[in-house]
């Protein structure tokens, strides 16, 4: 099942790592605990909308940039997988 | 401040009303309480990812369709507003 929090977490983690930043650095900047950010990134906790904005700000990303990436991920999971049927079998 | 839950709620409420359905009907179909759905639609409660999926299913919408609409709303709020300066004043 596609879970919004998993995709959000994945997007936030990828953005942080692409910036070469640590959990500690981003958590401090977003004023959230390191454990909270870690759980959000791993899709284990639903970020509140307010803290999601704080994390986006800490990463210098707009909410729409994050949602655009999440949307791409969700769409790719929703796309039906084409199965090659081997008639020769 | 742009809050994800406000836009999600607005999108879900608009979709339900466009389908001419009641809170009671959609809540029953999604197996959530009427009060919960009502709070989510008004942006007063964060929907868990699992219940968001249930509500999307109840509305016969994919998560990506809902997120696409949310993204448009968020983008329109983020776009800087151009102010007309009246030089004649």
Backbone of each chain as nested JSON, in Angstrom:
{
  "chains": [
    {"id": "A", "residues": [
      {"number": 1, "name": "UNK", "atoms": {"N": [0.851, -1.196, 0.0], "CA": [0.0, 0.0, 0.0], "C": [0.887, 1.247, 0.0]}},
      {"number": 2, "name": "UNK", "atoms": {"N": [0.501, 2.207, -0.831], "CA": [1.22, 3.466, -0.908], "C": [0.853, 4.353, 0.271]}},
      {"number": 3, "name": "UNK", "atoms": {"N": [1.829, 4.724, 1.059], "CA": [1.56, 5.576, 2.217], "C": [2.209, 6.939, 2.017]}},
      {"number": 4, "name": "UNK", "atoms": {"N": [1.396, 7.971, 2.168], "CA": [1.916, 9.327, 1.974], "C": [3.132, 9.587, 2.855]}},
      {"number": 5, "name": "UNK", "atoms": {"N": [3.092, 9.154, 4.12], "CA": [4.209, 9.479, 5.023], "C": [5.514, 8.82, 4.582]}},
      {"number": 6, "name": "UNK", "atoms": {"N": [5.415, 7.632, 3.941], "CA": [6.631, 6.969, 3.452], "C": [7.284, 7.797, 2.351]}},
      {"number": 7, "name": "UNK", "atoms": {"N": [6.454, 8.29, 1.44], "CA": [6.996, 9.07, 0.328], "C": [7.516, 10.428, 0.8]}},
      {"number": 8, "name": "UNK", "atoms": {"N": [6.784, 11.027, 1.713], "CA": [7.257, 12.297, 2.28], "C": [8.615, 12.098, 2.954]}},
      {"number": 9, "name": "UNK", "atoms": {"N": [8.723, 11.056, 3.742], "CA": [9.963, 10.773, 4.456], "C": [11.114, 10.54, 3.507]}},
      {"number": 10, "name": "UNK", "atoms": {"N": [10.832, 9.771, 2.479], "CA": [11.868, 9.455, 1.495], "C": [12.354, 10.718, 0.792]}},
      {"number": 11, "name": "UNK", "atoms": {"N": [11.417, 11.575, 0.43], "CA": [11.769, 12.835, -0.236], "C": [12.619, 13.718, 0.673]}},
      {"number": 12, "name": "UNK", "atoms": {"N": [12.215, 13.814, 1.94], "CA": [12.957, 14.672, 2.877], "C": [14.354, 14.125, 3.132]}},
      {"number": 13, "name": "UNK", "atoms": {"N": [14.446, 12.813, 3.264], "CA": [15.757, 12.206, 3.514], "C": [16.682, 12.407, 2.318]}},
      {"number": 14, "name": "UNK", "atoms": {"N": [16.144, 12.175, 1.115], "CA": [16.956, 12.343, -0.091], "C": [17.444, 13.782, -0.215]}},
      {"number": 15, "name": "UNK", "atoms": {"N": [16.546, 14.735, 0.054], "CA": [16.93, 16.145, -0.041], "C": [18.044, 16.46, 0.956]}},
      {"number": 16, "name": "UNK", "atoms": {"N": [17.893, 15.951, 2.179], "CA": [18.915, 16.222, 3.204], "C": [20.257, 15.62, 2.797]}},
      {"number": 17, "name": "UNK", "atoms": {"N": [20.235, 14.398, 2.311], "CA": [21.493, 13.744, 1.955], "C": [22.135, 14.408, 0.739]}},
      {"number": 18, "name": "UNK", "atoms": {"N": [21.29, 14.849, -0.211], "CA": [21.83, 15.562, -1.374], "C": [22.522, 16.864, -0.957]}},
      {"number": 19, "name": "UNK", "atoms": {"N": [22.084, 17.417, 0.162], "CA": [22.703, 18.645, 0.668], "C": [23.89, 18.34, 1.58]}},
      {"number": 20, "name": "UNK", "atoms": {"N": [24.164, 17.057, 1.774], "CA": [25.297, 16.656, 2.598], "C": [25.129, 17.058, 4.048]}},
      {"number": 21, "name": "UNK", "atoms": {"N": [23.885, 17.085, 4.52], "CA": [23.634, 17.542, 5.896], "C": [23.256, 16.374, 6.798]}},
      {"number": 22, "name": "UNK", "atoms": {"N": [23.507, 16.567, 8.071], "CA": [23.212, 15.518, 9.048], "C": [21.797, 15.69, 9.596]}},
      {"number": 23, "name": "UNK", "atoms": {"N": [21.273, 14.596, 10.151], "CA": [19.992, 14.651, 10.846], "C": [20.042, 15.716, 11.925]}},
      {"number": 24, "name": "UNK", "atoms": {"N": [21.161, 15.737, 12.651], "CA": [21.305, 16.669, 13.776], "C": [21.199, 18.122, 13.309]}},
      {"number": 25, "name": "UNK", "atoms": {"N": [21.864, 18.415, 12.212], "CA": [21.872, 19.778, 11.673], "C": [20.466, 20.216, 11.263]}},
      {"number": 26, "name": "UNK", "atoms": {"N": [19.793, 19.364, 10.486], "CA": [18.461, 19.738, 9.976], "C": [17.444, 19.776, 11.117]}},
      {"number": 27, "name": "UNK", "atoms": {"N": [17.551, 18.829, 12.05], "CA": [16.627, 18.802, 13.185], "C": [16.76, 20.089, 14.0]}},
      {"number": 28, "name": "UNK", "atoms": {"N": [18.009, 20.499, 14.207], "CA": [18.244, 21.727, 14.99], "C": [17.662, 22.943, 14.271]}},
      {"number": 29, "name": "UNK", "atoms": {"N": [17.911, 23.005, 12.972], "CA": [17.43, 24.131, 12.175], "C": [15.896, 24.164, 12.13]}},
      {"number": 30, "name": "UNK", "atoms": {"N": [15.277, 22.963, 12.089], "CA": [13.806, 22.883, 12.021], "C": [13.172, 22.936, 13.406]}},
      {"number": 31, "name": "UNK", "atoms": {"N": [14.009, 22.931, 14.439], "CA": [13.52, 22.929, 15.83], "C": [12.639, 21.725, 16.126]}},
      {"number": 32, "name": "UNK", "atoms": {"N": [13.057, 20.585, 15.612], "CA": [12.402, 19.324, 15.979], "C": [13.484, 18.429, 16.577]}},
      {"number": 33, "name": "UNK", "atoms": {"N": [13.054, 17.389, 17.3], "CA": [14.06, 16.505, 17.876], "C": [14.65, 15.629, 16.782]}},
      {"number": 34, "name": "UNK", "atoms": {"N": [15.884, 15.198, 17.012], "CA": [16.56, 14.335, 16.047], "C": [15.756, 13.049, 15.85]}},
      {"number": 35, "name": "UNK", "atoms": {"N": [15.219, 12.512, 16.932], "CA": [14.445, 11.27, 16.844], "C": [13.181, 11.444, 16.015]}},
      {"number": 36, "name": "UNK", "atoms": {"N": [12.534, 12.591, 16.184], "CA": [11.314, 12.877, 15.416], "C": [11.641, 12.931, 13.923]}},
      {"number": 37, "name": "UNK", "atoms": {"N": [12.678, 13.698, 13.575], "CA": [13.043, 13.825, 12.16], "C": [13.415, 12.476, 11.574]}},
      {"number": 38, "name": "UNK", "atoms": {"N": [14.142, 11.697, 12.352], "CA": [14.551, 10.38, 11.869], "C": [13.331, 9.495, 11.592]}},
      {"number": 39, "name": "UNK", "atoms": {"N": [12.36, 9.534, 12.508], "CA": [11.153, 8.716, 12.31], "C": [10.342, 9.205, 11.109]}},
      {"number": 40, "name": "UNK", "atoms": {"N": [10.267, 10.525, 10.943], "CA": [9.548, 11.074, 9.785], "C": [10.23, 10.627, 8.494]}},
      {"number": 41, "name": "UNK", "atoms": {"N": [11.559, 10.737, 8.466], "CA": [12.296, 10.355, 7.249], "C": [12.1, 8.883, 6.905]}},
      {"number": 42, "name": "UNK", "atoms": {"N": [11.989, 8.051, 7.95], "CA": [11.821, 6.61, 7.689], "C": [10.36, 6.226, 7.483]}},
      {"number": 43, "name": "UNK", "atoms": {"N": [9.471, 7.225, 7.466], "CA": [8.047, 6.94, 7.231], "C": [7.387, 6.257, 8.401]}},
      {"number": 44, "name": "UNK", "atoms": {"N": [7.981, 6.424, 9.588], "CA": [7.417, 5.762, 10.762], "C": [6.523, 6.693, 11.569]}},
      {"number": 45, "name": "UNK", "atoms": {"N": [6.601, 7.964, 11.262], "CA": [5.76, 8.928, 11.983], "C": [5.152, 9.904, 10.986]}},
      {"number": 46, "name": "UNK", "atoms": {"N": [3.873, 10.24, 11.22], "CA": [3.224, 11.271, 10.402], "C": [3.724, 12.626, 10.896]}},
      {"number": 47, "name": "UNK", "atoms": {"N": [4.307, 13.41, 9.996], "CA": [4.705, 14.767, 10.392], "C": [3.463, 15.642, 10.456]}},
      {"number": 48, "name": "UNK", "atoms": {"N": [3.343, 16.456, 11.474], "CA": [2.241, 17.422, 11.481], "C": [2.529, 18.441, 10.377]}},
      {"number": 49, "name": "UNK", "atoms": {"N": [1.483, 19.073, 9.888], "CA": [1.659, 20.034, 8.801], "C": [2.596, 21.167, 9.208]}},
      {"number": 50, "name": "UNK", "atoms": {"N": [2.506, 21.583, 10.469], "CA": [3.375, 22.667, 10.936], "C": [4.847, 22.229, 10.941]}},
      {"number": 51, "name": "UNK", "atoms": {"N": [5.105, 21.016, 11.443], "CA": [6.503, 20.571, 11.51], "C": [7.033, 20.199, 10.121]}},
      {"number": 52, "name": "UNK", "atoms": {"N": [6.132, 19.76, 9.255], "CA": [6.55, 19.52, 7.866], "C": [7.053, 20.83, 7.255]}},
      {"number": 53, "name": "UNK", "atoms": {"N": [6.331, 21.921, 7.51], "CA": [6.782, 23.223, 7.0], "C": [8.137, 23.618, 7.6]}},
      {"number": 54, "name": "UNK", "atoms": {"N": [8.302, 23.345, 8.888], "CA": [9.59, 23.677, 9.527], "C": [10.734, 22.892, 8.891]}},
      {"number": 55, "name": "UNK", "atoms": {"N": [10.478, 21.619, 8.619], "CA": [11.522, 20.776, 8.019], "C": [11.821, 21.253, 6.598]}},
      {"number": 56, "name": "UNK", "atoms": {"N": [10.76, 21.595, 5.841], "CA": [10.963, 22.125, 4.484], "C": [11.812, 23.396, 4.551]}},
      {"number": 57, "name": "UNK", "atoms": {"N": [11.471, 24.281, 5.473], "CA": [12.242, 25.526, 5.606], "C": [13.694, 25.233, 5.948]}},
      {"number": 58, "name": "UNK", "atoms": {"N": [13.906, 24.277, 6.842], "CA": [15.268, 23.933, 7.25], "C": [16.074, 23.413, 6.061]}},
      {"number": 59, "name": "UNK", "atoms": {"N": [15.37, 22.778, 5.127], "CA": [16.039, 22.224, 3.943], "C": [16.027, 23.23, 2.778]}},
      {"number": 60, "name": "UNK", "atoms": {"N": [15.478, 24.414, 3.049], "CA": [15.377, 25.456, 2.014], "C": [14.566, 24.97, 0.81]}},
      {"number": 61, "name": "UNK", "atoms": {"N": [13.518, 24.229, 1.086], "CA": [12.628, 23.727, 0.036], "C": [11.234, 24.28, 0.289]}},
      {"number": 62, "name": "UNK", "atoms": {"N": [10.502, 24.557, -0.779], "CA": [9.102, 24.933, -0.584], "C": [8.287, 23.656, -0.433]}},
      {"number": 63, "name": "UNK", "atoms": {"N": [7.108, 23.799, 0.183], "CA": [6.224, 22.64, 0.325], "C": [5.854, 22.08, -1.049]}},
      {"number": 64, "name": "UNK", "atoms": {"N": [5.675, 22.96, -2.036], "CA": [5.29, 22.47, -3.366], "C": [6.416, 21.67, -4.015]}},
      {"number": 65, "name": "UNK", "atoms": {"N": [7.657, 22.028, -3.739], "CA": [8.778, 21.251, -4.29], "C": [8.762, 19.847, -3.702]}},
      {"number": 66, "name": "UNK", "atoms": {"N": [8.525, 19.775, -2.407], "CA": [8.481, 18.468, -1.745], "C": [7.296, 17.654, -2.277]}},
      {"number": 67, "name": "UNK", "atoms": {"N": [6.138, 18.296, -2.386], "CA": [4.947, 17.573, -2.852], "C": [5.093, 17.118, -4.303]}},
      {"number": 68, "name": "UNK", "atoms": {"N": [5.784, 17.909, -5.119], "CA": [6.003, 17.503, -6.515], "C": [6.786, 16.208, -6.574]}},
      {"number": 69, "name": "UNK", "atoms": {"N": [7.797, 16.114, -5.732], "CA": [8.608, 14.895, -5.709], "C": [7.793, 13.722, -5.18]}},
      {"number": 70, "name": "UNK", "atoms": {"N": [7.009, 13.977, -4.13], "CA": [6.166, 12.922, -3.555], "C": [5.166, 12.43, -4.608]}},
      {"number": 71, "name": "UNK", "atoms": {"N": [4.606, 13.382, -5.352], "CA": [3.611, 13.022, -6.374], "C": [4.224, 12.094, -7.427]}},
      {"number": 72, "name": "UNK", "atoms": {"N": [5.445, 12.398, -7.834], "CA": [6.125, 11.538, -8.816], "C": [6.274, 10.118, -8.264]}},
      {"number": 73, "name": "UNK", "atoms": {"N": [6.669, 10.035, -7.003], "CA": [6.848, 8.717, -6.379], "C": [5.529, 7.952, -6.312]}},
      {"number": 74, "name": "UNK", "atoms": {"N": [4.48, 8.659, -5.882], "CA": [3.17, 8.003, -5.735], "C": [2.677, 7.532, -7.1]}},
      {"number": 75, "name": "UNK", "atoms": {"N": [2.818, 8.401, -8.108], "CA": [2.372, 8.045, -9.456], "C": [3.101, 6.809, -9.965]}},
      {"number": 76, "name": "UNK", "atoms": {"N": [4.404, 6.754, -9.706], "CA": [5.169, 5.615, -10.228], "C": [4.742, 4.324, -9.548]}},
      {"number": 77, "name": "UNK", "atoms": {"N": [4.28, 4.421, -8.308], "CA": [3.791, 3.212, -7.623], "C": [2.404, 2.837, -8.092]}},
      {"number": 78, "name": "UNK", "atoms": {"N": [1.629, 3.822, -8.515], "CA": [0.251, 3.542, -8.937], "C": [0.182, 3.01, -10.359]}},
      {"number": 79, "name": "UNK", "atoms": {"N": [1.178, 3.337, -11.186], "CA": [1.146, 2.916, -12.58], "C": [1.097, 1.394, -12.665]}},
      {"number": 80, "name": "UNK", "atoms": {"N": [0.138, 0.866, -13.412], "CA": [0.054, -0.582, -13.528], "C": [1.325, -1.149, -14.165]}},
      {"number": 81, "name": "UNK", "atoms": {"N": [1.785, -2.234, -13.647], "CA": [2.978, -2.87, -14.19], "C": [2.577, -3.772, -15.353]}},
      {"number": 82, "name": "UNK", "atoms": {"N": [3.236, -3.562, -16.476], "CA": [2.953, -4.409, -17.642], "C": [3.717, -5.713, -17.475]}},
      {"number": 83, "name": "UNK", "atoms": {"N": [3.019, -6.81, -17.645], "CA": [3.659, -8.121, -17.512], "C": [3.859, -8.708, -18.912]}},
      {"number": 84, "name": "UNK", "atoms": {"N": [5.059, -9.137, -19.172], "CA": [5.326, -9.77, -20.45], "C": [4.83, -11.22, -20.379]}},
      {"number": 85, "name": "UNK", "atoms": {"N": [3.915, -11.536, -21.27], "CA": [3.385, -12.91, -21.288], "C": [4.172, -13.701, -22.336]}},
      {"number": 86, "name": "UNK", "atoms": {"N": [4.746, -14.755, -21.872], "CA": [5.556, -15.579, -22.781], "C": [4.682, -16.645, -23.416]}},
      {"number": 87, "name": "UNK", "atoms": {"N": [4.252, -16.366, -24.659], "CA": [3.356, -17.289, -25.352], "C": [4.039, -18.613, -25.679]}},
      {"number": 88, "name": "UNK", "atoms": {"N": [5.351, -18.569, -25.736], "CA": [6.08, -19.776, -26.139], "C": [6.112, -20.816, -25.018]}},
      {"number": 89, "name": "UNK", "atoms": {"N": [5.79, -20.386, -23.838], "CA": [5.903, -21.304, -22.689], "C": [4.832, -22.413, -22.765]}}
    ]},
    {"id": "B", "residues": [
      {"number": 1, "name": "UNK", "atoms": {"N": [0.139, 30.853, 6.813], "CA": [1.047, 29.722, 6.539], "C": [0.28, 28.616, 5.802]}},
      {"number": 2, "name": "UNK", "atoms": {"N": [0.889, 28.066, 4.767], "CA": [0.281, 26.988, 4.009], "C": [0.396, 25.682, 4.791]}},
      {"number": 3, "name": "UNK", "atoms": {"N": [-0.743, 25.087, 5.1], "CA": [-0.724, 23.826, 5.843], "C": [-1.223, 22.697, 4.949]}},
      {"number": 4, "name": "UNK", "atoms": {"N": [-0.424, 21.649, 4.876], "CA": [-0.794, 20.515, 4.027], "C": [-2.182, 19.99, 4.372]}},
      {"number": 5, "name": "UNK", "atoms": {"N": [-2.482, 19.878, 5.674], "CA": [-3.774, 19.277, 6.037], "C": [-4.957, 20.126, 5.598]}},
      {"number": 6, "name": "UNK", "atoms": {"N": [-4.77, 21.462, 5.533], "CA": [-5.863, 22.327, 5.074], "C": [-6.166, 22.059, 3.602]}},
      {"number": 7, "name": "UNK", "atoms": {"N": [-5.118, 21.923, 2.805], "CA": [-5.314, 21.695, 1.376], "C": [-5.859, 20.29, 1.121]}},
      {"number": 8, "name": "UNK", "atoms": {"N": [-5.35, 19.324, 1.862], "CA": [-5.883, 17.957, 1.726], "C": [-7.374, 17.949, 2.049]}},
      {"number": 9, "name": "UNK", "atoms": {"N": [-7.728, 18.599, 3.151], "CA": [-9.129, 18.627, 3.566], "C": [-10.008, 19.298, 2.532]}},
      {"number": 10, "name": "UNK", "atoms": {"N": [-9.52, 20.402, 2.019], "CA": [-10.284, 21.138, 1.023], "C": [-10.504, 20.301, -0.234]}},
      {"number": 11, "name": "UNK", "atoms": {"N": [-9.464, 19.61, -0.657], "CA": [-9.567, 18.757, -1.845], "C": [-10.564, 17.626, -1.616]}},
      {"number": 12, "name": "UNK", "atoms": {"N": [-10.498, 16.996, -0.444], "CA": [-11.391, 15.874, -0.158], "C": [-12.843, 16.349, -0.067]}},
      {"number": 13, "name": "UNK", "atoms": {"N": [-13.037, 17.487, 0.567], "CA": [-14.408, 18.02, 0.7], "C": [-14.979, 18.374, -0.675]}},
      {"number": 14, "name": "UNK", "atoms": {"N": [-14.183, 19.05, -1.511], "CA": [-14.651, 19.43, -2.844], "C": [-15.008, 18.187, -3.661]}},
      {"number": 15, "name": "UNK", "atoms": {"N": [-14.158, 17.167, -3.579], "CA": [-14.424, 15.929, -4.336], "C": [-15.736, 15.301, -3.867]}},
      {"number": 16, "name": "UNK", "atoms": {"N": [-15.939, 15.239, -2.56], "CA": [-17.169, 14.645, -2.02], "C": [-18.393, 15.428, -2.477]}},
      {"number": 17, "name": "UNK", "atoms": {"N": [-18.308, 16.749, -2.402], "CA": [-19.464, 17.565, -2.767], "C": [-19.729, 17.492, -4.264]}},
      {"number": 18, "name": "UNK", "atoms": {"N": [-18.666, 17.423, -5.062], "CA": [-18.859, 17.274, -6.511], "C": [-19.559, 15.963, -6.845]}},
      {"number": 19, "name": "UNK", "atoms": {"N": [-19.38, 14.979, -5.969], "CA": [-20.04, 13.68, -6.192], "C": [-21.435, 13.661, -5.566]}},
      {"number": 20, "name": "UNK", "atoms": {"N": [-21.832, 14.762, -4.952], "CA": [-23.155, 14.853, -4.334], "C": [-23.334, 13.882, -3.183]}},
      {"number": 21, "name": "UNK", "atoms": {"N": [-22.257, 13.618, -2.452], "CA": [-22.339, 12.63, -1.367], "C": [-22.272, 13.305, 0.004]}},
      {"number": 22, "name": "UNK", "atoms": {"N": [-22.825, 12.631, 0.979], "CA": [-22.839, 13.169, 2.338], "C": [-21.599, 12.718, 3.103]}},
      {"number": 23, "name": "UNK", "atoms": {"N": [-21.296, 13.464, 4.161], "CA": [-20.225, 13.064, 5.074], "C": [-20.498, 11.641, 5.581]}},
      {"number": 24, "name": "UNK", "atoms": {"N": [-21.765, 11.391, 5.929], "CA": [-22.137, 10.094, 6.495], "C": [-21.832, 8.953, 5.518]}},
      {"number": 25, "name": "UNK", "atoms": {"N": [-22.187, 9.165, 4.275], "CA": [-21.985, 8.148, 3.244], "C": [-20.501, 7.832, 3.06]}},
      {"number": 26, "name": "UNK", "atoms": {"N": [-19.694, 8.891, 2.895], "CA": [-18.261, 8.688, 2.632], "C": [-17.564, 8.132, 3.873]}},
      {"number": 27, "name": "UNK", "atoms": {"N": [-17.957, 8.628, 5.055], "CA": [-17.35, 8.133, 6.297], "C": [-17.629, 6.635, 6.465]}},
      {"number": 28, "name": "UNK", "atoms": {"N": [-18.848, 6.238, 6.16], "CA": [-19.211, 4.822, 6.294], "C": [-18.398, 3.977, 5.307]}},
      {"number": 29, "name": "UNK", "atoms": {"N": [-18.315, 4.47, 4.085], "CA": [-17.591, 3.747, 3.042], "C": [-16.093, 3.643, 3.378]}},
      {"number": 30, "name": "UNK", "atoms": {"N": [-15.555, 4.707, 3.992], "CA": [-14.13, 4.729, 4.329], "C": [-13.85, 4.086, 5.688]}},
      {"number": 31, "name": "UNK", "atoms": {"N": [-14.937, 3.714, 6.388], "CA": [-14.8, 3.136, 7.729], "C": [-14.081, 4.059, 8.704]}},
      {"number": 32, "name": "UNK", "atoms": {"N": [-14.42, 5.332, 8.608], "CA": [-13.951, 6.289, 9.606], "C": [-15.196, 6.924, 10.221]}},
      {"number": 33, "name": "UNK", "atoms": {"N": [-15.024, 7.561, 11.372], "CA": [-16.185, 8.195, 11.986], "C": [-16.518, 9.477, 11.224]}},
      {"number": 34, "name": "UNK", "atoms": {"N": [-17.791, 9.832, 11.3], "CA": [-18.243, 11.055, 10.63], "C": [-17.486, 12.264, 11.189]}},
      {"number": 35, "name": "UNK", "atoms": {"N": [-17.276, 12.286, 12.482], "CA": [-16.58, 13.406, 13.107], "C": [-15.14, 13.517, 12.627]}},
      {"number": 36, "name": "UNK", "atoms": {"N": [-14.496, 12.365, 12.484], "CA": [-13.11, 12.343, 12.004], "C": [-13.037, 12.923, 10.587]}},
      {"number": 37, "name": "UNK", "atoms": {"N": [-13.904, 12.42, 9.713], "CA": [-13.896, 12.895, 8.322], "C": [-14.177, 14.391, 8.259]}},
      {"number": 38, "name": "UNK", "atoms": {"N": [-15.126, 14.818, 9.065], "CA": [-15.476, 16.239, 9.079], "C": [-14.279, 17.091, 9.511]}},
      {"number": 39, "name": "UNK", "atoms": {"N": [-13.56, 16.637, 10.539], "CA": [-12.388, 17.39, 11.009], "C": [-11.269, 17.388, 9.972]}},
      {"number": 40, "name": "UNK", "atoms": {"N": [-11.091, 16.253, 9.3], "CA": [-10.064, 16.18, 8.248], "C": [-10.416, 17.155, 7.126]}},
      {"number": 41, "name": "UNK", "atoms": {"N": [-11.693, 17.137, 6.71], "CA": [-12.112, 18.018, 5.609], "C": [-11.926, 19.492, 5.959]}},
      {"number": 42, "name": "UNK", "atoms": {"N": [-12.108, 19.834, 7.229], "CA": [-11.962, 21.237, 7.628], "C": [-10.518, 21.595, 7.974]}},
      {"number": 43, "name": "UNK", "atoms": {"N": [-9.61, 20.628, 7.78], "CA": [-8.196, 20.908, 8.044], "C": [-7.886, 21.022, 9.518]}},
      {"number": 44, "name": "UNK", "atoms": {"N": [-8.743, 20.426, 10.348], "CA": [-8.534, 20.518, 11.792], "C": [-7.839, 19.29, 12.347]}},
      {"number": 45, "name": "UNK", "atoms": {"N": [-7.761, 18.249, 11.55], "CA": [-7.083, 17.041, 12.014], "C": [-6.188, 16.524, 10.892]}},
      {"number": 46, "name": "UNK", "atoms": {"N": [-5.004, 16.031, 11.283], "CA": [-4.118, 15.397, 10.306], "C": [-4.651, 13.984, 10.052]}},
      {"number": 47, "name": "UNK", "atoms": {"N": [-4.928, 13.672, 8.804], "CA": [-5.341, 12.297, 8.5], "C": [-4.111, 11.408, 8.517]}},
      {"number": 48, "name": "UNK", "atoms": {"N": [-4.216, 10.245, 9.136], "CA": [-3.099, 9.306, 9.031], "C": [-3.032, 8.839, 7.573]}},
      {"number": 49, "name": "UNK", "atoms": {"N": [-1.863, 8.406, 7.152], "CA": [-1.705, 7.976, 5.752], "C": [-2.655, 6.834, 5.418]}},
      {"number": 50, "name": "UNK", "atoms": {"N": [-2.868, 5.926, 6.375], "CA": [-3.765, 4.8, 6.125], "C": [-5.203, 5.272, 5.931]}},
      {"number": 51, "name": "UNK", "atoms": {"N": [-5.649, 6.181, 6.799], "CA": [-7.039, 6.643, 6.689], "C": [-7.216, 7.571, 5.487]}},
      {"number": 52, "name": "UNK", "atoms": {"N": [-6.16, 8.276, 5.118], "CA": [-6.225, 9.075, 3.895], "C": [-6.477, 8.152, 2.701]}},
      {"number": 53, "name": "UNK", "atoms": {"N": [-5.784, 7.025, 2.67], "CA": [-6.017, 6.066, 1.58], "C": [-7.457, 5.552, 1.604]}},
      {"number": 54, "name": "UNK", "atoms": {"N": [-7.975, 5.276, 2.797], "CA": [-9.351, 4.785, 2.895], "C": [-10.343, 5.815, 2.369]}},
      {"number": 55, "name": "UNK", "atoms": {"N": [-10.092, 7.071, 2.705], "CA": [-10.993, 8.138, 2.253], "C": [-10.887, 8.302, 0.73]}},
      {"number": 56, "name": "UNK", "atoms": {"N": [-9.666, 8.236, 0.209], "CA": [-9.484, 8.306, -1.25], "C": [-10.247, 7.165, -1.924]}},
      {"number": 57, "name": "UNK", "atoms": {"N": [-10.112, 5.967, -1.384], "CA": [-10.822, 4.821, -1.962], "C": [-12.325, 5.038, -1.921]}},
      {"number": 58, "name": "UNK", "atoms": {"N": [-12.807, 5.543, -0.789], "CA": [-14.246, 5.775, -0.638], "C": [-14.745, 6.778, -1.673]}},
      {"number": 59, "name": "UNK", "atoms": {"N": [-13.868, 7.695, -2.076], "CA": [-14.238, 8.708, -3.075], "C": [-13.873, 8.267, -4.495]}},
      {"number": 60, "name": "UNK", "atoms": {"N": [-13.345, 7.06, -4.602], "CA": [-12.927, 6.517, -5.898], "C": [-11.869, 7.401, -6.557]}},
      {"number": 61, "name": "UNK", "atoms": {"N": [-10.964, 7.896, -5.738], "CA": [-9.868, 8.733, -6.227], "C": [-8.553, 8.053, -5.875]}},
      {"number": 62, "name": "UNK", "atoms": {"N": [-7.562, 8.198, -6.75], "CA": [-6.234, 7.705, -6.381], "C": [-5.554, 8.762, -5.52]}},
      {"number": 63, "name": "UNK", "atoms": {"N": [-4.563, 8.324, -4.75], "CA": [-3.808, 9.272, -3.92], "C": [-3.128, 10.319, -4.804]}},
      {"number": 64, "name": "UNK", "atoms": {"N": [-2.677, 9.904, -5.992], "CA": [-1.984, 10.867, -6.864], "C": [-2.956, 11.926, -7.391]}},
      {"number": 65, "name": "UNK", "atoms": {"N": [-4.214, 11.553, -7.626], "CA": [-5.193, 12.549, -8.07], "C": [-5.398, 13.597, -6.973]}},
      {"number": 66, "name": "UNK", "atoms": {"N": [-5.496, 13.116, -5.743], "CA": [-5.688, 14.038, -4.617], "C": [-4.458, 14.929, -4.449]}},
      {"number": 67, "name": "UNK", "atoms": {"N": [-3.273, 14.321, -4.521], "CA": [-2.045, 15.101, -4.335], "C": [-1.842, 16.116, -5.46]}},
      {"number": 68, "name": "UNK", "atoms": {"N": [-2.265, 15.765, -6.671], "CA": [-2.137, 16.711, -7.79], "C": [-2.941, 17.966, -7.513]}},
      {"number": 69, "name": "UNK", "atoms": {"N": [-4.149, 17.758, -6.993], "CA": [-5.0, 18.906, -6.683], "C": [-4.407, 19.727, -5.529]}},
      {"number": 70, "name": "UNK", "atoms": {"N": [-3.913, 19.023, -4.527], "CA": [-3.293, 19.697, -3.381], "C": [-2.086, 20.519, -3.852]}},
      {"number": 71, "name": "UNK", "atoms": {"N": [-1.302, 19.936, -4.734], "CA": [-0.105, 20.619, -5.233], "C": [-0.474, 21.926, -5.936]}},
      {"number": 72, "name": "UNK", "atoms": {"N": [-1.545, 21.881, -6.736], "CA": [-1.989, 23.104, -7.418], "C": [-2.358, 24.182, -6.401]}},
      {"number": 73, "name": "UNK", "atoms": {"N": [-3.072, 23.772, -5.355], "CA": [-3.466, 24.727, -4.315], "C": [-2.251, 25.325, -3.615]}},
      {"number": 74, "name": "UNK", "atoms": {"N": [-1.312, 24.443, -3.257], "CA": [-0.12, 24.909, -2.536], "C": [0.677, 25.865, -3.416]}},
      {"number": 75, "name": "UNK", "atoms": {"N": [0.84, 25.493, -4.691], "CA": [1.595, 26.342, -5.623], "C": [0.946, 27.711, -5.752]}},
      {"number": 76, "name": "UNK", "atoms": {"N": [-0.379, 27.724, -5.838], "CA": [-1.056, 29.008, -6.029], "C": [-0.888, 29.891, -4.794]}},
      {"number": 77, "name": "UNK", "atoms": {"N": [-0.758, 29.274, -3.622], "CA": [-0.529, 30.073, -2.408], "C": [0.91, 30.551, -2.324]}},
      {"number": 78, "name": "UNK", "atoms": {"N": [1.824, 29.764, -2.893], "CA": [3.237, 30.122, -2.796], "C": [3.641, 31.202, -3.802]}},
      {"number": 79, "name": "UNK", "atoms": {"N": [2.869, 31.292, -4.91], "CA": [3.22, 32.247, -5.951], "C": [3.152, 33.666, -5.402]}},
      {"number": 80, "name": "UNK", "atoms": {"N": [4.199, 34.437, -5.588], "CA": [4.173, 35.815, -5.085], "C": [3.053, 36.606, -5.756]}},
      {"number": 81, "name": "UNK", "atoms": {"N": [2.379, 37.401, -4.979], "CA": [1.298, 38.227, -5.512], "C": [1.899, 39.51, -6.073]}},
      {"number": 82, "name": "UNK", "atoms": {"N": [1.556, 39.816, -7.334], "CA": [2.024, 41.062, -7.934], "C": [1.124, 42.19, -7.47]}},
      {"number": 83, "name": "UNK", "atoms": {"N": [1.732, 43.252, -7.001], "CA": [0.953, 44.397, -6.533], "C": [1.029, 45.516, -7.569]}},
      {"number": 84, "name": "UNK", "atoms": {"N": [-0.121, 46.044, -7.93], "CA": [-0.143, 47.168, -8.869], "C": [0.179, 48.441, -8.088]}},
      {"number": 85, "name": "UNK", "atoms": {"N": [1.241, 49.093, -8.51], "CA": [1.627, 50.342, -7.852], "C": [1.041, 51.506, -8.642]}},
      {"number": 86, "name": "UNK", "atoms": {"N": [0.283, 52.32, -7.959], "CA": [-0.365, 53.453, -8.622], "C": [0.546, 54.681, -8.532]}},
      {"number": 87, "name": "UNK", "atoms": {"N": [1.256, 54.928, -9.644], "CA": [2.218, 56.038, -9.641], "C": [1.542, 57.399, -9.56]}},
      {"number": 88, "name": "UNK", "atoms": {"N": [0.27, 57.432, -9.936], "CA": [-0.448, 58.71, -9.981], "C": [-0.835, 59.203, -8.585]}},
      {"number": 89, "name": "UNK", "atoms": {"N": [-0.727, 58.3, -7.639], "CA": [-1.202, 58.658, -6.292], "C": [-0.285, 59.694, -5.639]}}
    ]}
  ]
}
